[in-house]
Amino acid sequence: MQPVTKTVFIDHRSNSPYFNLALEEYLLHELEENVVLLYTNSNAVVIGKHQNAFDECNLQYCLPNNIAVARRLSGGGTVFHGEGNLNFCFIQNGSHTDKLIDFKRHLEPINLFLHSLGVPSEYSGRNDLLVHSRKVSGNAEHVYSKRKRVIHHGTLLYNANLTALKAAIEPKANVTFSSHAVKSVRSKVANITDFLDSELSYNEFEQKLHDFLIGYFNADVRSLLPNEIEHVERLVSEKFSTWDWNFGYSPGFEASLDVGQETKLMVAVRKGHITKANILNNGKGSDLPELVNQPYTVKTLNQTGITDFSKFF
């Protein structure tokens, strides 16, 4: 894969998932060059643009463990970011919008790099990189049609906390969602360190990939300018760190919450807010108009006094 135009490697260190996702949008929309970016986020569940955040993440585990929930620009399934997981981002120009999406082509440099370390990774055909049938890299893409630019970003599970990963996205009991939202496909995962012949620290791994990608793309390295950082920070405050984006943007859904004793709370939610709510007890229903137009949150549902609804989130 040869870059269409000049490529820049953006050397910026932030572990904020909101800043880094906002940075990706800024680089996609505002720059003209092809871009390469590496970053490590603090712990976060990162969901696809068209996913239901309430369904995809286990807030009962995430909140007390300081795991953020963040929605990215691209579609696809949920991934876990955090210490030990290296994120890569490629942004490239093209001449035909319908030919920009190409996971295998965009993953070529990552695959080559892993092979250079003796890791026998392979493209799965489902947008992942696998080693011995276990996923080490999840990927997503998004086309910015106005400028004929595509973003490809992915994870590299190097020595990530797989226990936290599993718990943060573990399906919740006693609640059923009905929606047209994109559902994640659960996969068996592994860390890249499991397949290395010699020990390599996370920082060494990152530096090696940094050097490899600069050479592969013949990229010029530069830092963000102060005005660029200000632009990205505005995106963070106005969009990427907001409840409206990370939760409220979820596609409309209906949820059935089994509160016990043959009793269910039924809610319909649009743009993160309840549009209809009723209690079903032994097949008999009664409306809860006091919940309508309120955000679908634990605090809202706890107003009913039925139970502590945190276990359903």
Secondary structure, DSSP 8 states (H G I E B T S, - for coil): ---SS-EEEE------HHHHHHHHHHHHHH--SEEEEEE--SSEEEE-TTS-HHHHS-HHHHTTTT-EEEE-SS-S--EEE-TTEEEEEEEEE-S-GGG---HHHHTHHHHHHHHHTT---EE-SSSEEEETTEEEEEEEEEEEGGGTEEEEEEEEESS--HHHHHHHT---TTEEEEESS-------B--GGGG-SS---HHHHHHHHHHHHHHHHT-EEE---HHHHHHHHHHIIIIITSHIIIIITS--EEEEEEEETTEEEEEEEETTEEEEEEEEETTEEEE-GGGTTSBSSHHHHHTT-SS-GGGG-
